[in-house]
Amino acid sequence: MLGARGEEAVAAWCVEELLTLGRRDLALQVQRVSLVSDRFGFDVSAPTTTNGPRKLEVKTTGSFSAQIFRFYLTRNEFDVGRRNPLTWALVACREREDVVAILGWCRATELERYLPDDANGRWTEALVSLPIAALFPSVPSAVS
């Protein structure tokens, strides 16, 4: 499944980063919480060296656009991001020819401008068209 492969790539990236920092103890704590439940509002929990775990919501696509990353976001995912503005991040991935590439990441505050408003009723899921230029490179760092 496409989403699972993206989550695996992000979790592996976090493990490798922590091992490179000499923090095997923290690398062992990286978890794909999506395997437990999809109600958390994020898919991967990865420790930092100082500020508790990163809450990473991973979105993966198989389509190619050099400028726009399209994905579905649930209201729960967005609300978790708003409640955790310093630790939650959306991580965008693309799979091509069985290789997952991490395109970058952003916080929930960056996503707000691309989401529908609640003027005609509260949205529960939205198709988001996010400019790839709005993403920071890689994954949020384990070092704050």
Secondary structure, 3 states (H helix, E strand, C coil): CHHHHHHHHHHHHHHHHHHHCCCHHHHCCCEEHHHCCCCCCCCEEEECCCCCEEEEEEEEECCCCCCEEEEEEEHHHHHHHHHCCCCEEEEEEEEECCEEEEEEEECHHHHHHHCCCCCCCCCCEEEEEEEHHHCECCCCCCCC
